[in-house]
Amino acid sequence: MSDPLFRGVMPALVTPFRNGEVDEKAFVALVERQIAGDVHGLVPVGTTGETATLSHAEHRRVVELCVQTARGRVPVIAGAGSNATAEAIELVAHAKEVGADAALVVTPYYNRPSQEGLYAHYKAINDAVQLPVLVYNVPGRTSVDISNEVLARLAKLPNIVGVKDATGDLTRASFQRLECGEDWVMLSGDDPTALGYMAHGGHGCISVTANVAPEACARFYDDALAGRWPDALAGQDRLVRLHKALFTDASPSPTKFALAHLGLCAEDARLPITPASEASRAEVLAAMRDAGVI
């Protein structure tokens, strides 16, 4: 079997704010902490990075900071999605310009294109920018579910290299292995089901939980990739309550609360995301203790 272009755990990085602005110093420190924790890559300005409430200038600056801080030590997969194809192309082009290793492009949301429209969207990006692109399929947020049949067509294009699958449907991975080929990168976007996804042939995960517990997540994916399934299961048992707790309120508020508790950044989020509730905070703290983070 060929080695996938990207593999292992890659945190979907939060974007820290202070006094309403991006806290660049805190962001750099978060990136350094992730690399020290042996994660396998970095994913800035995705859903967890609150890309929906960043200005274009802020979005671009965070990508630049991530690439500059990583300095080639791990790959950077920059969030670059939009429901306007022309805008997505601009964001992917910027990611390439500043040295990102790939772009993560969510399926167009709200305007709900057809399956043929989804193919045309990604083909236009493929044709416009010479940078590896991962399709981000998260129908719970976009109301659009790209089919395995369309992914198989996209896999034939030179720059569409894989998928971040946040559907939680493990059978999709098995069929993608058959339909998209061995070089197709398959990354989970759902921490709680990632162990099963890996057993079905996945190569890793773009993880929310890794923001809080990078070392434990890195060990878990190292074990899964090496086929040490009993060790991976033990890691899953250690982390599963934290996976759940980080979604007990609107994400990324619980994650930012956890990071603030660790003294790593303020818990500020941008409206319409509000601070984590007291019940959510209590569950996050209990899960952090279970995971050995505190």
C-alpha positions as CSV (number, residue, x, y, z in Angstrom):
1,M,0.0,0.0,0.0
2,S,1.3,3.5,-0.9
3,D,2.1,6.0,1.9
4,P,-0.6,8.7,2.1
5,L,0.4,12.3,1.6
6,F,-1.0,13.2,5.0
7,R,-1.5,11.0,8.0
8,G,-1.8,11.1,11.8
9,V,-3.4,13.7,14.0
10,M,-3.7,17.3,12.9
11,P,-5.4,19.7,15.3
12,A,-8.1,21.9,14.0
13,L,-6.5,24.9,15.6
14,V,-8.5,27.5,17.6
15,T,-8.0,31.1,16.8
16,P,-7.3,32.9,20.1
17,F,-8.7,36.4,20.6
18,R,-8.0,39.1,23.1
19,N,-9.9,42.4,23.3
20,G,-11.6,41.5,20.0
21,E,-8.5,41.0,18.0
22,V,-6.5,37.9,17.0
23,D,-4.0,37.2,19.7
24,E,-1.0,36.4,17.5
25,K,1.4,35.7,20.5
26,A,-1.0,33.2,21.9
27,F,-1.6,31.6,18.5
28,V,2.2,31.1,18.0
29,A,2.5,29.6,21.4
30,L,-0.4,27.2,20.7
31,V,1.3,26.1,17.4
32,E,4.6,25.5,19.2
33,R,2.8,23.5,21.9
34,Q,1.2,21.3,19.2
35,I,4.5,20.6,17.5
36,A,6.2,19.8,20.9
37,G,3.3,17.4,21.5
38,D,4.3,15.4,18.4
39,V,1.2,16.1,16.3
40,H,1.6,15.2,12.6
41,G,0.3,18.4,11.0
42,L,-1.6,21.7,11.7
43,V,-5.0,22.9,10.3
44,P,-5.6,26.6,10.9
45,V,-8.8,28.6,10.1
46,G,-11.2,25.8,9.9
47,T,-14.5,25.5,11.7
48,T,-12.8,25.3,15.1
49,G,-10.7,28.3,14.1
50,E,-13.9,30.4,13.8
51,T,-13.2,31.1,10.1
52,A,-16.8,32.2,9.6
53,T,-16.2,35.3,11.9
54,L,-12.7,36.2,10.7
55,S,-12.2,39.0,8.2
56,H,-10.3,38.0,5.0
57,A,-7.3,39.9,6.3
58,E,-7.4,38.0,9.6
59,H,-7.9,34.7,7.8
60,R,-4.8,35.3,5.7
61,R,-2.7,36.5,8.6
62,V,-3.5,33.4,10.7
63,V,-2.5,31.1,7.8
64,E,0.7,33.1,7.4
65,L,1.5,32.9,11.1
66,C,0.9,29.2,11.1
67,V,3.2,28.5,8.2
68,Q,5.9,30.9,9.6
69,T,5.8,29.2,13.0
70,A,5.7,25.7,11.7
71,R,8.8,26.3,9.6
72,G,8.4,23.0,7.7
73,R,8.5,20.9,10.9
74,V,5.0,19.6,10.2
75,P,2.7,20.1,7.2
76,V,0.1,23.0,7.3
77,I,-3.3,22.3,5.8
78,A,-4.9,25.7,5.5
79,G,-8.7,26.2,5.7
80,A,-9.8,27.8,2.4
81,G,-13.4,27.0,1.9
82,S,-16.2,29.2,0.7
83,N,-19.7,28.8,-0.9
84,A,-18.5,31.0,-3.7
85,T,-16.1,29.1,-6.0
86,A,-14.2,32.3,-7.0
87,E,-13.6,33.1,-3.3
88,A,-12.4,29.6,-2.5
89,I,-9.9,29.8,-5.4
90,E,-8.6,33.1,-4.0
91,L,-8.1,31.5,-0.5
92,V,-6.4,28.4,-1.9
93,A,-4.1,30.6,-4.0
94,H,-3.2,32.6,-0.9
95,A,-2.4,29.3,1.0
96,K,-0.1,28.3,-1.8
97,E,1.5,31.7,-2.0
98,V,2.5,31.7,1.7
99,G,3.8,28.2,1.7
100,A,1.0,26.0,3.1
101,D,1.3,22.3,2.2
102,A,-2.4,21.9,1.3
103,A,-5.8,23.5,1.5
104,L,-8.9,22.2,3.3
105,V,-12.0,23.2,1.3
106,V,-15.4,22.7,2.8
107,T,-18.3,21.8,0.5
108,P,-20.3,24.9,-0.4
109,Y,-22.9,25.7,2.3
110,Y,-26.2,27.4,2.2
111,N,-26.6,27.5,-1.5
112,R,-26.8,23.7,-1.6
113,P,-25.3,22.8,-5.0
114,S,-26.2,19.6,-6.8
115,Q,-23.6,16.7,-6.9
116,E,-22.6,17.9,-10.3
117,G,-22.2,21.4,-8.9
118,L,-20.0,20.0,-6.2
119,Y,-17.8,18.3,-8.8
120,A,-17.6,21.5,-10.8
121,H,-16.6,23.5,-7.7
122,Y,-13.7,21.3,-6.9
123,K,-12.6,20.9,-10.5
124,A,-12.4,24.7,-10.9
125,I,-10.2,24.9,-7.8
126,N,-8.1,22.0,-9.1
127,D,-7.6,23.7,-12.4
128,A,-6.9,27.1,-11.0
129,V,-4.2,26.4,-8.3
130,Q,-1.5,23.8,-8.2
131,L,-1.8,22.9,-4.5
132,P,-3.1,19.6,-2.9
133,V,-6.7,20.0,-1.8
134,L,-8.7,18.0,0.8
135,V,-12.4,18.0,0.4
136,Y,-14.1,18.8,3.7
137,N,-17.5,16.9,4.0
138,V,-19.5,18.0,7.0
139,P,-23.2,17.8,6.1
140,G,-24.3,18.6,9.6
141,R,-23.0,22.1,9.1
142,T,-23.3,22.6,5.3
143,S,-26.6,20.8,4.5
144,V,-24.7,19.2,1.6
145,D,-23.3,15.7,1.5
146,I,-20.8,15.0,-1.3
147,S,-21.3,11.4,-2.5
148,N,-18.5,8.8,-2.8
149,E,-19.2,8.7,-6.5
150,V,-18.3,12.3,-6.9
151,L,-15.3,11.9,-4.6
152,A,-14.1,9.0,-6.9
153,R,-14.4,11.4,-9.9
154,L,-12.5,14.1,-8.0
155,A,-9.8,11.6,-7.0
156,K,-8.8,11.4,-10.7
157,L,-7.9,15.1,-10.7
158,P,-4.2,15.8,-9.8
159,N,-4.7,18.3,-7.0
160,I,-7.7,16.8,-5.2
161,V,-5.9,14.4,-2.9
162,G,-8.3,13.3,-0.2
163,V,-11.1,14.0,2.2
164,K,-11.9,15.2,5.8
165,D,-15.0,13.1,6.5
166,A,-17.0,14.5,9.4
167,T,-20.1,12.4,8.6
168,G,-19.5,9.8,11.3
169,D,-20.5,7.1,8.8
170,L,-17.7,4.5,8.9
171,T,-18.9,2.5,5.9
172,R,-18.0,5.5,3.7
173,A,-14.3,4.9,4.4
174,S,-14.4,1.3,3.2
175,F,-16.1,2.2,-0.1
176,Q,-13.8,5.2,-0.6
177,R,-10.8,2.9,-0.3
178,L,-12.2,0.8,-3.2
179,E,-13.5,3.7,-5.3
180,C,-10.8,6.4,-4.8
181,G,-7.6,4.4,-4.8
182,E,-4.7,3.8,-2.4
183,D,-3.3,7.3,-2.8
184,W,-6.6,8.9,-1.6
185,V,-6.0,10.5,1.8
186,M,-8.8,9.7,4.3
187,L,-8.9,11.8,7.4
188,S,-11.7,11.7,10.0
189,G,-13.3,14.9,11.1
190,D,-15.0,13.3,14.0
191,D,-12.9,12.5,17.1
192,P,-15.3,10.0,18.8
193,T,-15.5,7.7,15.8
194,A,-11.9,8.1,14.6
195,L,-10.8,4.7,16.0
196,G,-13.4,3.0,13.9
197,Y,-12.5,5.2,10.9
198,M,-8.9,4.2,11.2
199,A,-9.8,0.5,11.4
200,H,-11.8,1.0,8.2
201,G,-8.6,2.2,6.5
202,G,-8.5,5.9,7.5
203,H,-5.1,7.6,7.7
204,G,-5.7,10.0,10.6
205,C,-7.9,12.8,11.9
206,I,-8.3,16.5,11.9
207,S,-9.0,16.8,15.6
208,V,-10.6,19.2,17.9
209,T,-9.5,17.3,21.0
210,A,-5.8,17.6,20.0
211,N,-6.1,21.3,20.9
212,V,-6.3,20.3,24.5
213,A,-4.5,17.0,24.6
214,P,-1.9,16.9,21.8
215,E,0.4,14.3,23.3
216,A,-2.4,11.8,24.1
217,C,-3.9,12.3,20.7
218,A,-0.5,11.8,19.0
219,R,0.1,8.6,20.9
220,F,-3.4,7.3,20.0
221,Y,-2.8,7.9,16.2
222,D,0.7,6.5,16.3
223,D,-0.7,3.3,17.9
224,A,-3.6,3.1,15.3
225,L,-1.3,3.7,12.4
226,A,1.1,1.0,13.6
227,G,-1.8,-1.5,14.1
228,R,-1.4,-1.6,17.9
229,W,-5.1,-1.8,18.3
230,P,-5.3,-2.7,22.1
231,D,-3.1,0.3,22.8
232,A,-5.2,2.5,20.5
233,L,-8.4,1.3,22.3
234,A,-6.8,2.2,25.6
235,G,-6.1,5.7,24.2
236,Q,-9.7,6.0,23.0
237,D,-11.0,5.1,26.5
238,R,-8.8,7.8,27.9
239,L,-10.0,10.5,25.5
240,V,-13.6,9.7,24.7
241,R,-15.1,11.8,27.5
242,L,-13.0,14.7,26.4
243,H,-14.2,14.2,22.8
244,K,-17.8,14.5,24.1
245,A,-17.2,17.3,26.5
246,L,-15.7,19.6,23.9
247,F,-19.1,19.6,22.2
248,T,-21.3,20.2,25.2
249,D,-21.8,23.8,24.1
250,A,-21.3,25.5,20.7
251,S,-17.8,24.8,19.5
252,P,-15.2,26.1,20.0
253,S,-16.3,27.6,23.3
254,P,-15.6,24.5,25.4
255,T,-12.2,24.0,23.8
256,K,-11.3,27.6,24.4
257,F,-12.4,27.3,28.0
258,A,-10.1,24.2,28.4
259,L,-7.2,26.1,26.9
260,A,-7.9,29.1,29.1
261,H,-7.9,26.8,32.2
262,L,-4.5,25.6,31.1
263,G,-3.3,29.2,30.8
264,L,-2.7,29.1,27.1
265,C,-5.1,31.7,25.8
266,A,-8.2,33.7,26.7
267,E,-11.5,31.9,26.2
268,D,-12.9,34.8,24.1
269,A,-15.0,33.7,21.0
270,R,-16.8,35.9,18.5
271,L,-20.5,36.3,18.4
272,P,-22.7,34.5,17.7
273,I,-20.6,32.0,19.7
274,T,-21.0,32.6,23.4
275,P,-18.9,31.4,26.3
276,A,-19.3,27.8,27.5
277,S,-22.1,27.3,30.0
278,E,-21.4,26.3,33.6
279,A,-22.6,22.8,33.0
280,S,-20.3,22.5,30.0
281,R,-17.3,23.9,31.9
282,A,-17.9,21.3,34.7
283,E,-18.0,18.5,32.1
284,V,-14.9,19.7,30.4
285,L,-12.9,19.9,33.6
286,A,-14.0,16.4,34.6
287,A,-13.0,15.1,31.2
288,M,-9.7,16.8,31.3
289,R,-8.9,15.0,34.6
290,D,-10.0,11.7,33.0
291,A,-7.6,12.3,30.1
292,G,-4.7,13.3,32.4
293,V,-4.5,16.8,31.1
294,I,-5.0,18.3,34.5
